[in-house]
Every structure is written in C-alpha cells, then in structure tokens.
C-alpha cells in the first residue's frame, strides 16, 4: 500500500475548500465552469476569467486553478450586457 504525501494542513485546507464549494452550490443551485459560462455569454473563456478577476462576474474560487460561476450570475450578466451592432 502506498503512503499519502499530504500533510494534515493540506487535508484541512482541502476539506475547507470542498465545504466552501458545497455551500456555494447549495446557495447558487448550479455552478458553471468557465467554458460553460463563456458559451452562454458568447465570449471567450479568457474574457470570462478576466471579468472574474475584476469582480464583474460573481465567481467561486475552489482552488488556485478551479473557478466556478453561479448560473444565476451568468444569466443576470447576460441580460445586462448590451448587444454589439455589426453595422455603422
């Protein structure tokens, strides 16, 4: 049997991140990945992540690499976002 290299602090931090994500999921009911949010808003994943950093879209950072978005926040930002006109 192989030993786990994680320390007790790592397990505690991971448990807190999971509990935080679970609480966010309970309150938001549905969480979306950056790819799913970008698809709904018809923009790039890069822009979605930039907006999350700037605080324009509500997001939940589960870990350093994992960011999730509340579906309700994505829907409300899509309603607020003006449509771009392609003609002069």
Number of C-alpha atoms within 10 A of each C-alpha: 3 4 5 6 7 8 8 9 9 11 11 11 12 14 12 13 15 14 13 15 19 14 12 19 17 11 11 14 12 13 23 19 16 21 15 16 24 18 13 14 16 10 12 14 17 12 12 22 21 13 14 19 12 10 10 13 18 17 24 18 14 18 13 6 6 10 17 24 25 21 20 15 16 22 13 11 15 15 10 9 9 8 8 6 6 5 4 3
